[in-house]
Amino acid sequence: MGDPTSRLRAGYGAGSRHLIVVTAAIVLAGWVALRLAGEATAGRMLLWFLGAVIAHDLVLFPLYATADRVLRALVRHRAGNRVALLNHLRVPALASALLLLVFAPGILRLGETTHLAATGQDQHPYLARWLQLTAALFVLSALTYALRALARRRQSSGKRSERA
C-alpha cells in the first residue's frame, strides 16, 4: 500500500505529529483528572469546567464567529491585502479579549472587598488600564501593518523601476 506515513495519514486522517500531540494532550488530561479525583472541590471544579465549555460553545463561539464574518465582509473590497489586514485586527482583539477574561473580576470590580482586604488596594484602575492596554495593542498592530504596507509598496515600486 505504501510507506507507513501514507498508511497512517490514510487511516488516521492526519500526520504522525498530530497523533503524538493529541495523545499527549489526552494523557495530560487523564493525569490531571486522576490528581483532581481525590480533591474535596473536584465536583465544583468539574461544574465550573462544564459551565465554561457550555458558555464558550453556546455564547462566545457564535459571538466571535459572527464578529469575524462581519470583519471579513468589511475588508472584502481589498482582496489582495485581506489576510494581512484581518490578522492585524484579529491579534490585538484576541489579546484584549484574553486579558479581559483573565482580569474580569478586577475590571468588573467583583469581590472588591476581598481584593481590598487581601492587597490593600482597590480595583478602580483595572478598567482604565485594560482600556489603555487594548488601545496600545491596536495602535501597535496598526503601526506594524503600516510599516508592512510601506515596505510592500517600496518593494513593488522597486520591481516596477527594474522592469522599465
Buried (B, 14 or more C-beta within 10 A) or exposed (E): EEEEEEEBBEEEEEEEEEBEEEEEEEEEEEEEEEEBEEEEEEEEEEEEEEEEEEEEEEEEEEEBEEBBEEBEEEBEEEEEBEEBBBEBBBBBBEBBBEBEEEBEBBBEEEEBEEBEEEEEEEBEEBBEBBEEBBEEBBEEBEEBBEEBBEEEEEEEEEEEEEEE
